[in-house]
Amino acid sequence: MALFGFGRKKAKDSNDRWVGWPETLDVRDSDDVNWIKQSNDPLVWHAAAFACLIFRGDEHGLMAWLARQPSLDRVTAAAMFMHGSNGVRYLTKGHVEAVRMKPTQVQEMIDLLCDLSETHVLTDNGIDMASGWEAERAETIAALADNPRAPMRILERPIDQQTAAMPYTDIGEGELVSEKFIRENMPFLRD
């Protein structure tokens, strides 16, 4: 599905699964956030979620919107919940430690993920996480074993190995770029 608009250079490689998609995305830009939502692609959502959590914050409410989506990837949802140990911290002590996002945004996201886990079984789309996330997942399950709000449907299965080709790569500080953009503008990243 090709989505257009928002004044970005478009990919023209006919072999590219993501033809017509923006070559760059910035979660601080409201038009880009609207495009991210409209993409309806859990792989795009994964990259955008990490850009918000780790680097850019969430001035456009993307994280709460993602936490309401039944087609959100399970691994992305688990990472959103576990980031900074805030899921455990919030469900056991009632507070979070926020750096890029406002504490109220993190709390809302966690509440919504808990609700989503109660009502939907999220699918895996071939996304993996660094090895430390699997240990964090096991620790989170142990810490919340008796907590009725814990999103166990999200956390119960191990994090799979990467099988999906990702449409966007974070090249640092939450700058999301397409593979085509990297090939044309930053080939040294692939050498």
Secondary structure, 3 states (H helix, E strand, C coil): CCCCCCCCCECCCCCCCCCCCECEECCCCHHHHHHHHHHCCHHHHHHHHHHHHHHHCCCCCHHHHHCCCCCCCHHHHHHHHHHHHHHHHHHHHCCCCCCCCCHHHHHHHHHHHHHHHHHCCCCCCCCCCCHHHHHHHHHHHHHCCCCCCCCHHHHCCCCCCCCCCCCEEECCCCCEEEHHHHHHHCHHHCC
